[in-house]
Amino acid sequence: MNHFIFWALGLSTLWVGLKLFDDEVILIVSIFVGVGFILAGLIAAPLLLQIPIEIASVLALFNVCMQCIQRGDRS
């Protein structure tokens, strides 16, 4: 159950970093710390939870890549 704590810390760090900080260095550091917490939560999660999350993230990334390809000028 500690993976939920890591995810909550990561998402709250990302939210606070994006909403409160205007300085670029602090914003970048808060994003790295938030992503680190989220990855630690994913590592601590059971395997039956890791696999669907990884599949969903690959599908979301594939969708974003296909939209970028469709918008690009291929001539």
Phi and psi restraints in degrees (range 20) as a CNS / XPLOR table:
assign (resid 1 and name C) (resid 2 and name N)
       (resid 2 and name CA) (resid 2 and name C) 1.0 -72.4 20.0 2
assign (resid 2 and name N) (resid 2 and name CA)
       (resid 2 and name C) (resid 3 and name N) 1.0 -13.8 20.0 2
assign (resid 2 and name C) (resid 3 and name N)
       (resid 3 and name CA) (resid 3 and name C) 1.0 -67.4 20.0 2
assign (resid 3 and name N) (resid 3 and name CA)
       (resid 3 and name C) (resid 4 and name N) 1.0 -30.1 20.0 2
assign (resid 3 and name C) (resid 4 and name N)
       (resid 4 and name CA) (resid 4 and name C) 1.0 -66.2 20.0 2
assign (resid 4 and name N) (resid 4 and name CA)
       (resid 4 and name C) (resid 5 and name N) 1.0 -34.5 20.0 2
assign (resid 4 and name C) (resid 5 and name N)
       (resid 5 and name CA) (resid 5 and name C) 1.0 -66.6 20.0 2
assign (resid 5 and name N) (resid 5 and name CA)
       (resid 5 and name C) (resid 6 and name N) 1.0 -43.8 20.0 2
assign (resid 5 and name C) (resid 6 and name N)
       (resid 6 and name CA) (resid 6 and name C) 1.0 -62.5 20.0 2
assign (resid 6 and name N) (resid 6 and name CA)
       (resid 6 and name C) (resid 7 and name N) 1.0 -42.0 20.0 2
assign (resid 6 and name C) (resid 7 and name N)
       (resid 7 and name CA) (resid 7 and name C) 1.0 -65.1 20.0 2
assign (resid 7 and name N) (resid 7 and name CA)
       (resid 7 and name C) (resid 8 and name N) 1.0 -40.2 20.0 2
assign (resid 7 and name C) (resid 8 and name N)
       (resid 8 and name CA) (resid 8 and name C) 1.0 -65.3 20.0 2
assign (resid 8 and name N) (resid 8 and name CA)
       (resid 8 and name C) (resid 9 and name N) 1.0 -42.6 20.0 2
assign (resid 8 and name C) (resid 9 and name N)
       (resid 9 and name CA) (resid 9 and name C) 1.0 -63.4 20.0 2
assign (resid 9 and name N) (resid 9 and name CA)
       (resid 9 and name C) (resid 10 and name N) 1.0 -42.2 20.0 2
assign (resid 9 and name C) (resid 10 and name N)
       (resid 10 and name CA) (resid 10 and name C) 1.0 -65.4 20.0 2
assign (resid 10 and name N) (resid 10 and name CA)
       (resid 10 and name C) (resid 11 and name N) 1.0 -47.3 20.0 2
assign (resid 10 and name C) (resid 11 and name N)
       (resid 11 and name CA) (resid 11 and name C) 1.0 -67.1 20.0 2
assign (resid 11 and name N) (resid 11 and name CA)
       (resid 11 and name C) (resid 12 and name N) 1.0 -37.7 20.0 2
assign (resid 11 and name C) (resid 12 and name N)
       (resid 12 and name CA) (resid 12 and name C) 1.0 -70.0 20.0 2
assign (resid 12 and name N) (resid 12 and name CA)
       (resid 12 and name C) (resid 13 and name N) 1.0 -35.1 20.0 2
assign (resid 12 and name C) (resid 13 and name N)
       (resid 13 and name CA) (resid 13 and name C) 1.0 -65.6 20.0 2
assign (resid 13 and name N) (resid 13 and name CA)
       (resid 13 and name C) (resid 14 and name N) 1.0 -42.5 20.0 2
assign (resid 13 and name C) (resid 14 and name N)
       (resid 14 and name CA) (resid 14 and name C) 1.0 -62.4 20.0 2
assign (resid 14 and name N) (resid 14 and name CA)
       (resid 14 and name C) (resid 15 and name N) 1.0 -43.7 20.0 2
assign (resid 14 and name C) (resid 15 and name N)
       (resid 15 and name CA) (resid 15 and name C) 1.0 -64.4 20.0 2
assign (resid 15 and name N) (resid 15 and name CA)
       (resid 15 and name C) (resid 16 and name N) 1.0 -46.4 20.0 2
assign (resid 15 and name C) (resid 16 and name N)
       (resid 16 and name CA) (resid 16 and name C) 1.0 -64.2 20.0 2
assign (resid 16 and name N) (resid 16 and name CA)
       (resid 16 and name C) (resid 17 and name N) 1.0 -41.7 20.0 2
assign (resid 16 and name C) (resid 17 and name N)
       (resid 17 and name CA) (resid 17 and name C) 1.0 -63.1 20.0 2
assign (resid 17 and name N) (resid 17 and name CA)
       (resid 17 and name C) (resid 18 and name N) 1.0 -40.7 20.0 2
assign (resid 17 and name C) (resid 18 and name N)
       (resid 18 and name CA) (resid 18 and name C) 1.0 -76.3 20.0 2
assign (resid 18 and name N) (resid 18 and name CA)
       (resid 18 and name C) (resid 19 and name N) 1.0 -29.3 20.0 2
assign (resid 18 and name C) (resid 19 and name N)
       (resid 19 and name CA) (resid 19 and name C) 1.0 -90.0 20.0 2
assign (resid 19 and name N) (resid 19 and name CA)
       (resid 19 and name C) (resid 20 and name N) 1.0 -33.5 20.0 2
assign (resid 19 and name C) (resid 20 and name N)
       (resid 20 and name CA) (resid 20 and name C) 1.0 -102.2 20.0 2
assign (resid 20 and name N) (resid 20 and name CA)
       (resid 20 and name C) (resid 21 and name N) 1.0 -31.3 20.0 2
assign (resid 20 and name C) (resid 21 and name N)
       (resid 21 and name CA) (resid 21 and name C) 1.0 -98.5 20.0 2
assign (resid 21 and name N) (resid 21 and name CA)
       (resid 21 and name C) (resid 22 and name N) 1.0 130.9 20.0 2
assign (resid 21 and name C) (resid 22 and name N)
       (resid 22 and name CA) (resid 22 and name C) 1.0 -101.2 20.0 2
assign (resid 22 and name N) (resid 22 and name CA)
       (resid 22 and name C) (resid 23 and name N) 1.0 -22.2 20.0 2
assign (resid 22 and name C) (resid 23 and name N)
       (resid 23 and name CA) (resid 23 and name C) 1.0 -72.0 20.0 2
assign (resid 23 and name N) (resid 23 and name CA)
       (resid 23 and name C) (resid 24 and name N) 1.0 130.4 20.0 2
assign (resid 23 and name C) (resid 24 and name N)
       (resid 24 and name CA) (resid 24 and name C) 1.0 -65.6 20.0 2
assign (resid 24 and name N) (resid 24 and name CA)
       (resid 24 and name C) (resid 25 and name N) 1.0 -37.2 20.0 2
assign (resid 24 and name C) (resid 25 and name N)
       (resid 25 and name CA) (resid 25 and name C) 1.0 -66.6 20.0 2
assign (resid 25 and name N) (resid 25 and name CA)
       (resid 25 and name C) (resid 26 and name N) 1.0 -45.6 20.0 2
assign (resid 25 and name C) (resid 26 and name N)
       (resid 26 and name CA) (resid 26 and name C) 1.0 -66.4 20.0 2
assign (resid 26 and name N) (resid 26 and name CA)
       (resid 26 and name C) (resid 27 and name N) 1.0 -36.7 20.0 2
assign (resid 26 and name C) (resid 27 and name N)
       (resid 27 and name CA) (resid 27 and name C) 1.0 -63.3 20.0 2
assign (resid 27 and name N) (resid 27 and name CA)
       (resid 27 and name C) (resid 28 and name N) 1.0 -45.3 20.0 2
assign (resid 27 and name C) (resid 28 and name N)
       (resid 28 and name CA) (resid 28 and name C) 1.0 -64.6 20.0 2
assign (resid 28 and name N) (resid 28 and name CA)
       (resid 28 and name C) (resid 29 and name N) 1.0 -41.8 20.0 2
assign (resid 28 and name C) (resid 29 and name N)
       (resid 29 and name CA) (resid 29 and name C) 1.0 -64.3 20.0 2
assign (resid 29 and name N) (resid 29 and name CA)
       (resid 29 and name C) (resid 30 and name N) 1.0 -42.5 20.0 2
assign (resid 29 and name C) (resid 30 and name N)
       (resid 30 and name CA) (resid 30 and name C) 1.0 -65.8 20.0 2
assign (resid 30 and name N) (resid 30 and name CA)
       (resid 30 and name C) (resid 31 and name N) 1.0 -35.1 20.0 2
assign (resid 30 and name C) (resid 31 and name N)
       (resid 31 and name CA) (resid 31 and name C) 1.0 -66.9 20.0 2
assign (resid 31 and name N) (resid 31 and name CA)
       (resid 31 and name C) (resid 32 and name N) 1.0 -42.9 20.0 2
assign (resid 31 and name C) (resid 32 and name N)
       (resid 32 and name CA) (resid 32 and name C) 1.0 -63.2 20.0 2
assign (resid 32 and name N) (resid 32 and name CA)
       (resid 32 and name C) (resid 33 and name N) 1.0 -41.5 20.0 2
assign (resid 32 and name C) (resid 33 and name N)
       (resid 33 and name CA) (resid 33 and name C) 1.0 -65.7 20.0 2
assign (resid 33 and name N) (resid 33 and name CA)
       (resid 33 and name C) (resid 34 and name N) 1.0 -42.8 20.0 2
assign (resid 33 and name C) (resid 34 and name N)
       (resid 34 and name CA) (resid 34 and name C) 1.0 -62.6 20.0 2
assign (resid 34 and name N) (resid 34 and name CA)
       (resid 34 and name C) (resid 35 and name N) 1.0 -44.0 20.0 2
assign (resid 34 and name C) (resid 35 and name N)
       (resid 35 and name CA) (resid 35 and name C) 1.0 -65.3 20.0 2
assign (resid 35 and name N) (resid 35 and name CA)
       (resid 35 and name C) (resid 36 and name N) 1.0 -36.5 20.0 2
assign (resid 35 and name C) (resid 36 and name N)
       (resid 36 and name CA) (resid 36 and name C) 1.0 -61.8 20.0 2
assign (resid 36 and name N) (resid 36 and name CA)
       (resid 36 and name C) (resid 37 and name N) 1.0 -43.3 20.0 2
assign (resid 36 and name C) (resid 37 and name N)
       (resid 37 and name CA) (resid 37 and name C) 1.0 -63.6 20.0 2
assign (resid 37 and name N) (resid 37 and name CA)
       (resid 37 and name C) (resid 38 and name N) 1.0 -41.7 20.0 2
assign (resid 37 and name C) (resid 38 and name N)
       (resid 38 and name CA) (resid 38 and name C) 1.0 -64.6 20.0 2
assign (resid 38 and name N) (resid 38 and name CA)
       (resid 38 and name C) (resid 39 and name N) 1.0 -41.5 20.0 2
assign (resid 38 and name C) (resid 39 and name N)
       (resid 39 and name CA) (resid 39 and name C) 1.0 -66.4 20.0 2
assign (resid 39 and name N) (resid 39 and name CA)
       (resid 39 and name C) (resid 40 and name N) 1.0 -37.3 20.0 2
assign (resid 39 and name C) (resid 40 and name N)
       (resid 40 and name CA) (resid 40 and name C) 1.0 -64.0 20.0 2
assign (resid 40 and name N) (resid 40 and name CA)
       (resid 40 and name C) (resid 41 and name N) 1.0 -37.7 20.0 2
assign (resid 40 and name C) (resid 41 and name N)
       (resid 41 and name CA) (resid 41 and name C) 1.0 -66.6 20.0 2
assign (resid 41 and name N) (resid 41 and name CA)
       (resid 41 and name C) (resid 42 and name N) 1.0 -36.6 20.0 2
assign (resid 41 and name C) (resid 42 and name N)
       (resid 42 and name CA) (resid 42 and name C) 1.0 -68.8 20.0 2
assign (resid 42 and name N) (resid 42 and name CA)
       (resid 42 and name C) (resid 43 and name N) 1.0 -37.6 20.0 2
assign (resid 42 and name C) (resid 43 and name N)
       (resid 43 and name CA) (resid 43 and name C) 1.0 -67.4 20.0 2
assign (resid 43 and name N) (resid 43 and name CA)
       (resid 43 and name C) (resid 44 and name N) 1.0 -37.4 20.0 2
assign (resid 43 and name C) (resid 44 and name N)
       (resid 44 and name CA) (resid 44 and name C) 1.0 -78.8 20.0 2
assign (resid 44 and name N) (resid 44 and name CA)
       (resid 44 and name C) (resid 45 and name N) 1.0 -13.2 20.0 2
assign (resid 44 and name C) (resid 45 and name N)
       (resid 45 and name CA) (resid 45 and name C) 1.0 -73.2 20.0 2
assign (resid 45 and name N) (resid 45 and name CA)
       (resid 45 and name C) (resid 46 and name N) 1.0 153.2 20.0 2
assign (resid 45 and name C) (resid 46 and name N)
       (resid 46 and name CA) (resid 46 and name C) 1.0 -66.9 20.0 2
assign (resid 46 and name N) (resid 46 and name CA)
       (resid 46 and name C) (resid 47 and name N) 1.0 158.5 20.0 2
assign (resid 46 and name C) (resid 47 and name N)
       (resid 47 and name CA) (resid 47 and name C) 1.0 -61.5 20.0 2
assign (resid 47 and name N) (resid 47 and name CA)
       (resid 47 and name C) (resid 48 and name N) 1.0 -35.5 20.0 2
assign (resid 47 and name C) (resid 48 and name N)
       (resid 48 and name CA) (resid 48 and name C) 1.0 -67.7 20.0 2
assign (resid 48 and name N) (resid 48 and name CA)
       (resid 48 and name C) (resid 49 and name N) 1.0 -18.0 20.0 2
assign (resid 48 and name C) (resid 49 and name N)
       (resid 49 and name CA) (resid 49 and name C) 1.0 -94.9 20.0 2
assign (resid 49 and name N) (resid 49 and name CA)
       (resid 49 and name C) (resid 50 and name N) 1.0 -30.9 20.0 2
assign (resid 49 and name C) (resid 50 and name N)
       (resid 50 and name CA) (resid 50 and name C) 1.0 -66.0 20.0 2
assign (resid 50 and name N) (resid 50 and name CA)
       (resid 50 and name C) (resid 51 and name N) 1.0 -43.3 20.0 2
assign (resid 50 and name C) (resid 51 and name N)
       (resid 51 and name CA) (resid 51 and name C) 1.0 -62.4 20.0 2
assign (resid 51 and name N) (resid 51 and name CA)
       (resid 51 and name C) (resid 52 and name N) 1.0 -49.0 20.0 2
assign (resid 51 and name C) (resid 52 and name N)
       (resid 52 and name CA) (resid 52 and name C) 1.0 -64.4 20.0 2
assign (resid 52 and name N) (resid 52 and name CA)
       (resid 52 and name C) (resid 53 and name N) 1.0 -34.1 20.0 2
assign (resid 52 and name C) (resid 53 and name N)
       (resid 53 and name CA) (resid 53 and name C) 1.0 -66.5 20.0 2
assign (resid 53 and name N) (resid 53 and name CA)
       (resid 53 and name C) (resid 54 and name N) 1.0 -42.3 20.0 2
assign (resid 53 and name C) (resid 54 and name N)
       (resid 54 and name CA) (resid 54 and name C) 1.0 -66.8 20.0 2
assign (resid 54 and name N) (resid 54 and name CA)
       (resid 54 and name C) (resid 55 and name N) 1.0 -40.2 20.0 2
assign (resid 54 and name C) (resid 55 and name N)
       (resid 55 and name CA) (resid 55 and name C) 1.0 -63.5 20.0 2
assign (resid 55 and name N) (resid 55 and name CA)
       (resid 55 and name C) (resid 56 and name N) 1.0 -43.3 20.0 2
assign (resid 55 and name C) (resid 56 and name N)
       (resid 56 and name CA) (resid 56 and name C) 1.0 -64.4 20.0 2
assign (resid 56 and name N) (resid 56 and name CA)
       (resid 56 and name C) (resid 57 and name N) 1.0 -38.2 20.0 2
assign (resid 56 and name C) (resid 57 and name N)
       (resid 57 and name CA) (resid 57 and name C) 1.0 -70.3 20.0 2
assign (resid 57 and name N) (resid 57 and name CA)
       (resid 57 and name C) (resid 58 and name N) 1.0 -36.0 20.0 2
assign (resid 57 and name C) (resid 58 and name N)
       (resid 58 and name CA) (resid 58 and name C) 1.0 -66.8 20.0 2
assign (resid 58 and name N) (resid 58 and name CA)
       (resid 58 and name C) (resid 59 and name N) 1.0 -41.9 20.0 2
assign (resid 58 and name C) (resid 59 and name N)
       (resid 59 and name CA) (resid 59 and name C) 1.0 -65.0 20.0 2
assign (resid 59 and name N) (resid 59 and name CA)
       (resid 59 and name C) (resid 60 and name N) 1.0 -39.1 20.0 2
assign (resid 59 and name C) (resid 60 and name N)
       (resid 60 and name CA) (resid 60 and name C) 1.0 -66.4 20.0 2
assign (resid 60 and name N) (resid 60 and name CA)
       (resid 60 and name C) (resid 61 and name N) 1.0 -41.4 20.0 2
assign (resid 60 and name C) (resid 61 and name N)
       (resid 61 and name CA) (resid 61 and name C) 1.0 -65.8 20.0 2
assign (resid 61 and name N) (resid 61 and name CA)
       (resid 61 and name C) (resid 62 and name N) 1.0 -39.1 20.0 2
assign (resid 61 and name C) (resid 62 and name N)
       (resid 62 and name CA) (resid 62 and name C) 1.0 -62.4 20.0 2
assign (resid 62 and name N) (resid 62 and name CA)
       (resid 62 and name C) (resid 63 and name N) 1.0 -40.8 20.0 2
assign (resid 62 and name C) (resid 63 and name N)
       (resid 63 and name CA) (resid 63 and name C) 1.0 -63.3 20.0 2
assign (resid 63 and name N) (resid 63 and name CA)
       (resid 63 and name C) (resid 64 and name N) 1.0 -43.1 20.0 2
assign (resid 63 and name C) (resid 64 and name N)
       (resid 64 and name CA) (resid 64 and name C) 1.0 -64.6 20.0 2
assign (resid 64 and name N) (resid 64 and name CA)
       (resid 64 and name C) (resid 65 and name N) 1.0 -41.7 20.0 2
assign (resid 64 and name C) (resid 65 and name N)
       (resid 65 and name CA) (resid 65 and name C) 1.0 -64.2 20.0 2
assign (resid 65 and name N) (resid 65 and name CA)
       (resid 65 and name C) (resid 66 and name N) 1.0 -40.1 20.0 2
assign (resid 65 and name C) (resid 66 and name N)
       (resid 66 and name CA) (resid 66 and name C) 1.0 -67.1 20.0 2
assign (resid 66 and name N) (resid 66 and name CA)
       (resid 66 and name C) (resid 67 and name N) 1.0 -35.5 20.0 2
assign (resid 66 and name C) (resid 67 and name N)
       (resid 67 and name CA) (resid 67 and name C) 1.0 -66.5 20.0 2
assign (resid 67 and name N) (resid 67 and name CA)
       (resid 67 and name C) (resid 68 and name N) 1.0 -38.3 20.0 2
assign (resid 67 and name C) (resid 68 and name N)
       (resid 68 and name CA) (resid 68 and name C) 1.0 -66.1 20.0 2
assign (resid 68 and name N) (resid 68 and name CA)
       (resid 68 and name C) (resid 69 and name N) 1.0 -39.4 20.0 2
assign (resid 68 and name C) (resid 69 and name N)
       (resid 69 and name CA) (resid 69 and name C) 1.0 -65.3 20.0 2
assign (resid 69 and name N) (resid 69 and name CA)
       (resid 69 and name C) (resid 70 and name N) 1.0 -41.1 20.0 2
assign (resid 69 and name C) (resid 70 and name N)
       (resid 70 and name CA) (resid 70 and name C) 1.0 -67.3 20.0 2
assign (resid 70 and name N) (resid 70 and name CA)
       (resid 70 and name C) (resid 71 and name N) 1.0 -31.6 20.0 2
assign (resid 70 and name C) (resid 71 and name N)
       (resid 71 and name CA) (resid 71 and name C) 1.0 -79.5 20.0 2
assign (resid 71 and name N) (resid 71 and name CA)
       (resid 71 and name C) (resid 72 and name N) 1.0 -22.8 20.0 2
assign (resid 71 and name C) (resid 72 and name N)
       (resid 72 and name CA) (resid 72 and name C) 1.0 -72.7 20.0 2
assign (resid 72 and name N) (resid 72 and name CA)
       (resid 72 and name C) (resid 73 and name N) 1.0 155.6 20.0 2
assign (resid 72 and name C) (resid 73 and name N)
       (resid 73 and name CA) (resid 73 and name C) 1.0 -91.1 20.0 2
assign (resid 73 and name N) (resid 73 and name CA)
       (resid 73 and name C) (resid 74 and name N) 1.0 115.3 20.0 2
assign (resid 73 and name C) (resid 74 and name N)
       (resid 74 and name CA) (resid 74 and name C) 1.0 -96.9 20.0 2
assign (resid 74 and name N) (resid 74 and name CA)
       (resid 74 and name C) (resid 75 and name N) 1.0 13.6 20.0 2
